[in-house]
């Protein structure tokens, strides 16, 4: 049994806390936000992500509050249908895809973290981290110091831990696009995720509950512009002005009371190794991706599962476990990050939809393989 510090209480940090407690480790989780809030609207859950959540033990609860679909539909932005297809079953009983609201997922995961007895400390970060041969010493932002067998940095795309401990720490790179997400009422008979192509703005609609969907827009944004909240509904309607089909109905319902989330897109892939002594990077701290493959959260949950397996396999040799962890995870996460960036670049270049399908299909097939 090891003592583990987890820095960051997002999806990756919570998944790691849950998995390592399941394996009998003593776990402390810190998050700099004193309220442990979650930001964002809906989250797409792919079949590989459902697989990871099922192995973590959260699948049934996610299905109760989220939604699943049987396949995808491709439309011209005018609303004219192009292609409909059912997704193959990755594992028996596993949905092809679906989604859930981020606050609902956060509640499911944080409740499990607390139920398992993780020591959760909020409003505190890691101010100084020093590796020793047999431990890692951490000084917290409140001045307290504690030693652990292992520290897991799940502190996001702007990871302070990465900057502190890695001389070759990467900085996030914008991809030239922005992401808009709007929560709306679920259309009658909605059973497949919808994608609308042929326009400079790529639009998709995905179910996140029995009653709700979120619509996303990926639009060119080279200037990383700031849009005041009071101006966001009008901006969304402008971005969707040319669209037909279900998009048009959602566009016309957007108002000041709509839930709208916007962020410029950026990515960061830290070169291996992802560990320094007894400290390891996971999730966005190691491989932050744009949302084109909807695999950011899923990759973080997979990180948690693989880290647990390697700690079990290596016993007390923590550095060996961390080296094996990077060895198993780097190539898969590289595919996610680089394929997502390639898809975004293709969209910005207004390339043919057939090539877009090829890029997405190749990456999806790679991610269908077991982690």
C-alpha positions as CSV (number, residue, x, y, z in Angstrom):
1,X,0.0,0.0,0.0
2,X,1.3,3.5,-1.0
3,X,0.5,7.0,0.1
4,X,-0.5,9.0,-3.0
5,X,-1.1,12.7,-3.5
6,X,-3.3,13.7,-6.4
7,X,-3.0,17.4,-7.5
8,X,-6.2,18.4,-9.2
9,X,-9.8,17.4,-8.8
10,X,-11.0,17.2,-12.4
11,X,-12.0,14.0,-14.3
12,X,-8.5,12.7,-14.4
13,X,-7.7,13.4,-10.8
14,X,-11.0,12.0,-9.5
15,X,-10.7,8.9,-11.7
16,X,-7.2,8.3,-10.3
17,X,-8.3,8.8,-6.7
18,X,-11.1,6.3,-7.2
19,X,-9.0,3.7,-8.9
20,X,-6.1,3.9,-6.4
21,X,-8.5,3.7,-3.4
22,X,-10.1,0.6,-5.0
23,X,-6.6,-0.9,-5.0
24,X,-6.0,-0.1,-1.4
25,X,-3.7,2.9,-1.6
26,X,-4.0,5.8,0.8
27,X,-5.0,8.9,-1.2
28,X,-5.1,12.6,-0.6
29,X,-6.6,14.8,-3.3
30,X,-6.1,18.6,-3.4
31,X,-7.7,21.2,-5.6
32,X,-7.0,24.9,-5.7
33,X,-10.7,25.7,-6.1
34,X,-12.2,26.0,-2.6
35,X,-15.6,25.1,-4.1
36,X,-14.5,22.2,-6.3
37,X,-16.5,23.6,-9.2
38,X,-16.9,22.2,-12.7
39,X,-17.0,24.3,-15.8
40,X,-18.5,23.5,-19.2
41,X,-21.8,22.2,-20.6
42,X,-22.1,18.7,-21.9
43,X,-19.4,16.1,-22.5
44,X,-19.4,13.5,-25.3
45,X,-18.8,10.0,-24.2
46,X,-17.3,7.7,-26.9
47,X,-17.4,3.9,-26.7
48,X,-13.8,3.7,-25.5
49,X,-14.6,6.2,-22.8
50,X,-17.7,4.2,-21.8
51,X,-15.4,1.2,-21.6
52,X,-13.0,3.0,-19.2
53,X,-15.9,4.2,-17.0
54,X,-17.3,0.7,-16.8
55,X,-14.0,-0.7,-15.7
56,X,-13.8,2.1,-13.1
57,X,-17.3,1.1,-11.8
58,X,-19.2,4.2,-12.8
59,X,-20.9,3.1,-16.0
60,X,-24.4,2.4,-14.5
61,X,-24.6,5.7,-12.7
62,X,-23.5,7.6,-15.8
63,X,-26.1,5.8,-17.9
64,X,-28.8,6.7,-15.4
65,X,-28.1,10.5,-15.7
66,X,-26.6,10.6,-19.2
67,X,-27.7,9.4,-22.6
68,X,-26.6,7.1,-25.3
69,X,-27.1,7.0,-29.1
70,X,-27.0,4.1,-31.6
71,X,-25.0,5.8,-34.3
72,X,-24.2,9.0,-36.3
73,X,-25.8,11.1,-39.0
74,X,-23.9,13.3,-41.4
75,X,-25.7,16.3,-42.9
76,X,-24.8,19.1,-45.3
77,X,-25.0,22.4,-43.3
78,X,-28.3,23.2,-45.2
79,X,-29.9,20.2,-43.4
80,X,-29.8,17.8,-46.4
81,X,-28.8,14.3,-45.2
82,X,-25.6,12.8,-46.5
83,X,-25.1,9.5,-44.7
84,X,-26.4,7.6,-41.7
85,X,-24.5,4.8,-40.0
86,X,-24.7,2.6,-36.9
87,X,-21.6,2.3,-34.8
88,X,-20.3,-1.2,-34.1
89,X,-20.5,-2.5,-30.6
90,X,-17.1,-2.2,-28.9
91,X,-18.0,-4.6,-26.1
92,X,-21.3,-6.4,-25.2
93,X,-23.7,-4.0,-23.6
94,X,-21.5,-0.9,-24.3
95,X,-23.2,2.0,-26.1
96,X,-21.7,3.3,-29.3
97,X,-21.6,6.8,-28.0
98,X,-23.5,9.2,-25.8
99,X,-23.0,12.1,-23.4
100,X,-23.7,13.6,-20.0
101,X,-23.8,17.0,-18.5
102,X,-20.5,17.9,-16.9
103,X,-22.0,18.9,-13.5
104,X,-23.8,15.5,-13.4
105,X,-20.5,13.6,-14.2
106,X,-18.7,15.7,-11.5
107,X,-21.3,14.8,-8.9
108,X,-21.1,11.1,-9.7
109,X,-17.3,11.1,-9.5
110,X,-16.9,13.4,-6.5
111,X,-19.5,11.4,-4.5
112,X,-17.5,8.2,-5.2
113,X,-14.2,9.8,-4.3
114,X,-15.7,10.8,-0.9
115,X,-17.5,7.5,-0.4
116,X,-14.2,5.7,-0.8
117,X,-12.5,7.7,1.9
118,X,-10.2,9.9,-0.1
119,X,-8.8,12.8,2.0
120,X,-10.1,15.8,-0.1
121,X,-8.6,19.2,0.7
122,X,-9.9,22.2,-1.2
123,X,-8.5,25.7,-1.7
124,X,-5.0,24.3,-1.6
125,X,-2.3,23.7,-4.3
126,X,1.2,22.3,-4.4
127,X,3.7,25.2,-4.0
128,X,6.9,23.2,-3.9
129,X,7.7,19.5,-4.9
130,X,11.0,17.9,-4.0
131,X,11.8,14.3,-5.1
132,X,13.7,12.1,-2.7
133,X,15.0,8.6,-3.4
134,X,12.2,7.0,-1.3
135,X,9.5,9.7,-1.2
136,X,8.3,13.0,-2.6
137,X,8.1,16.0,-0.3
138,X,5.3,18.5,-1.0
139,X,4.9,21.9,0.4
140,X,1.3,23.2,0.0
141,X,0.1,26.7,-0.6
142,X,-1.1,26.9,3.0
143,X,2.5,26.3,4.2
144,X,2.0,22.7,5.3
145,X,4.5,20.0,4.2
146,X,3.8,16.3,3.8
147,X,5.6,13.3,2.2
148,X,4.2,10.7,-0.1
149,X,5.3,7.6,-2.0
150,X,3.8,9.1,-5.2
151,X,2.4,12.4,-6.5
152,X,0.1,12.4,-9.5
153,X,-0.2,15.8,-11.3
154,X,-3.7,16.1,-12.8
155,X,-3.6,19.9,-12.7
156,X,-4.7,20.5,-16.3
157,X,-3.4,22.0,-19.5
158,X,-1.6,24.9,-17.7
159,X,-0.1,22.4,-15.2
160,X,2.0,24.2,-12.6
161,X,3.6,20.8,-11.7
162,X,4.8,20.3,-15.3
163,X,6.4,23.8,-15.2
164,X,8.1,23.1,-11.9
165,X,9.6,19.7,-12.5
166,X,10.2,19.4,-16.3
167,X,12.9,21.4,-18.0
168,X,11.3,20.6,-21.3
169,X,7.8,21.5,-20.2
170,X,5.6,22.4,-23.2
171,X,3.2,25.4,-23.4
172,X,-0.3,25.1,-24.8
173,X,-0.5,25.9,-28.6
174,X,-3.7,27.4,-30.1
175,X,-5.1,25.5,-33.1
176,X,-6.9,28.6,-34.6
177,X,-10.4,27.5,-33.7
178,X,-12.9,28.3,-31.0
179,X,-15.5,26.0,-29.4
180,X,-19.1,27.0,-28.6
181,X,-21.4,24.7,-26.7
182,X,-25.1,25.4,-26.2
183,X,-27.5,23.2,-24.1
184,X,-30.9,22.8,-25.6
185,X,-34.0,20.7,-25.5
186,X,-33.6,17.3,-27.0
187,X,-35.4,17.0,-30.4
188,X,-38.1,14.4,-30.7
189,X,-36.8,11.1,-31.9
190,X,-33.1,12.0,-31.5
191,X,-31.2,8.7,-31.5
192,X,-28.0,9.5,-33.4
193,X,-25.3,12.2,-33.0
194,X,-25.5,14.7,-35.8
195,X,-22.7,16.4,-37.7
196,X,-23.2,19.3,-40.1
197,X,-20.4,19.8,-42.7
198,X,-19.5,21.9,-45.7
199,X,-19.4,25.2,-43.9
200,X,-16.5,27.0,-42.2
201,X,-18.2,26.2,-39.0
202,X,-18.4,22.6,-38.1
203,X,-21.6,21.9,-36.0
204,X,-22.7,18.8,-34.1
205,X,-25.5,17.9,-31.8
206,X,-25.2,15.2,-29.1
207,X,-27.5,13.9,-26.4
208,X,-26.5,14.5,-22.8
209,X,-29.6,13.4,-21.0
210,X,-33.1,12.1,-21.7
211,X,-34.3,15.7,-22.2
212,X,-31.3,17.6,-23.3
213,X,-28.7,17.9,-26.0
214,X,-25.7,20.1,-26.5
215,X,-24.9,21.7,-29.8
216,X,-21.3,22.5,-30.5
217,X,-19.7,24.8,-33.0
218,X,-16.1,24.7,-34.0
219,X,-15.4,28.0,-35.8
220,X,-12.3,29.8,-37.1
221,X,-10.9,32.0,-34.3
222,X,-7.3,33.0,-35.0
223,X,-7.5,36.0,-32.7
224,X,-8.8,34.1,-29.7
225,X,-11.4,36.8,-29.3
226,X,-13.3,37.5,-26.1
227,X,-17.1,37.8,-26.5
228,X,-19.0,39.4,-23.7
229,X,-21.7,37.1,-22.2
230,X,-24.4,39.6,-23.2
231,X,-23.2,39.4,-26.8
232,X,-22.9,35.6,-26.9
233,X,-26.5,34.7,-27.9
234,X,-26.3,37.0,-31.0
235,X,-22.9,35.6,-31.9
236,X,-24.2,32.0,-31.7
237,X,-27.2,32.9,-33.9
238,X,-24.8,34.5,-36.4
239,X,-22.5,31.5,-36.5
240,X,-25.5,29.3,-37.2
241,X,-27.3,31.6,-39.6
242,X,-26.7,29.4,-42.7
243,X,-27.7,26.1,-41.1
244,X,-30.9,24.1,-41.5
245,X,-32.2,20.9,-40.0
246,X,-32.3,20.5,-36.2
247,X,-29.6,23.2,-35.9
248,X,-32.0,25.8,-37.2
249,X,-34.6,25.0,-34.5
250,X,-31.9,25.2,-31.7
251,X,-30.5,28.4,-33.2
252,X,-33.9,30.1,-33.1
253,X,-34.3,29.1,-29.4
254,X,-31.0,30.7,-28.3
255,X,-31.6,33.6,-25.9
256,X,-30.0,35.3,-22.9
257,X,-31.3,32.5,-20.7
258,X,-29.5,29.8,-22.8
259,X,-26.5,27.9,-21.3
260,X,-23.6,28.9,-23.6
261,X,-19.9,28.0,-23.0
262,X,-17.1,29.4,-25.2
263,X,-13.4,28.8,-25.3
264,X,-10.5,29.1,-27.8
265,X,-9.0,25.7,-28.6
266,X,-5.4,24.7,-27.7
267,X,-3.4,21.6,-27.2
268,X,-0.2,20.4,-25.4
269,X,1.6,17.1,-25.7
270,X,4.5,16.7,-23.3
271,X,7.4,14.6,-24.6
272,X,8.1,11.4,-22.7
273,X,8.9,10.6,-20.0
274,X,5.9,11.8,-18.2
275,X,7.4,11.3,-14.8
276,X,10.1,13.0,-12.8
277,X,11.3,10.8,-9.9
278,X,8.1,9.9,-8.0
279,X,5.9,12.5,-9.7
280,X,3.8,11.7,-12.8
281,X,1.7,13.8,-15.2
282,X,-1.7,12.5,-16.3
283,X,-4.6,13.8,-18.3
284,X,-4.4,17.3,-19.7
285,X,-1.1,17.9,-17.8
286,X,0.5,15.4,-20.1
287,X,-1.7,15.3,-23.2
288,X,-4.2,18.1,-23.6
289,X,-6.2,17.8,-26.8
290,X,-8.8,19.7,-28.7
291,X,-12.3,18.1,-28.7
292,X,-12.4,16.9,-32.3
293,X,-12.3,13.2,-31.2
294,X,-14.2,13.7,-27.9
295,X,-11.4,11.8,-26.2
296,X,-9.9,14.1,-23.6
297,X,-11.8,12.9,-20.6
298,X,-11.8,9.3,-21.8
299,X,-8.0,9.4,-22.1
300,X,-7.7,10.8,-18.5
301,X,-9.8,7.9,-17.2
302,X,-7.7,5.4,-19.1
303,X,-4.6,7.0,-17.6
304,X,-6.0,6.3,-14.1
305,X,-6.7,2.6,-15.0
306,X,-3.2,2.0,-16.5
307,X,-1.4,3.8,-13.7
308,X,-3.2,1.5,-11.2
309,X,-2.2,-1.6,-13.2
310,X,1.4,-0.6,-13.4
311,X,1.6,0.2,-9.7
312,X,0.2,-3.2,-8.9
313,X,2.7,-4.9,-11.3
314,X,5.8,-3.0,-10.0
315,X,5.1,-3.2,-6.3
316,X,7.3,-0.8,-4.4
317,X,9.3,0.3,-7.4
318,X,7.4,3.4,-8.1
319,X,9.7,4.9,-10.7
320,X,9.6,1.7,-12.7
321,X,5.7,1.8,-12.6
322,X,5.8,5.4,-13.8
323,X,8.1,4.6,-16.7
324,X,5.9,1.7,-17.7
325,X,2.9,3.9,-17.5
326,X,4.4,6.4,-20.0
327,X,5.5,3.5,-22.2
328,X,1.9,2.3,-22.5
329,X,0.1,5.6,-22.7
330,X,2.3,7.9,-24.9
331,X,1.6,6.6,-28.3
332,X,-2.2,6.3,-27.8
333,X,-2.4,9.8,-26.4
334,X,-0.2,11.1,-29.2
335,X,-2.7,9.7,-31.7
336,X,-5.5,11.6,-29.9
337,X,-3.7,14.9,-29.8
338,X,-2.2,14.9,-33.3
339,X,-5.2,13.5,-35.0
340,X,-7.4,16.1,-33.3
341,X,-5.1,18.8,-34.5
342,X,-5.1,17.4,-38.0
343,X,-8.9,17.3,-38.1
344,X,-9.0,20.9,-37.0
345,X,-6.5,22.0,-39.6
346,X,-8.5,20.2,-42.2
347,X,-11.6,22.0,-41.2
348,X,-9.9,25.4,-41.3
349,X,-8.6,24.6,-44.8
350,X,-12.2,23.7,-45.9
351,X,-11.0,20.3,-47.1
352,X,-13.4,17.7,-48.5
353,X,-15.7,15.9,-46.1
354,X,-14.5,12.6,-47.4
355,X,-11.0,13.3,-46.1
356,X,-12.4,14.5,-42.8
357,X,-14.2,11.1,-42.5
358,X,-11.0,9.3,-43.2
359,X,-9.1,11.2,-40.5
360,X,-11.8,10.6,-37.9
361,X,-12.3,7.0,-38.9
362,X,-8.6,6.1,-38.6
363,X,-8.3,7.7,-35.2
364,X,-11.5,6.0,-34.0
365,X,-10.2,2.6,-35.1
366,X,-7.0,3.1,-33.2
367,X,-8.8,4.1,-30.1
368,X,-11.1,1.1,-30.3
369,X,-8.2,-1.1,-29.5
370,X,-7.8,-1.9,-25.8
371,X,-5.7,0.5,-23.8
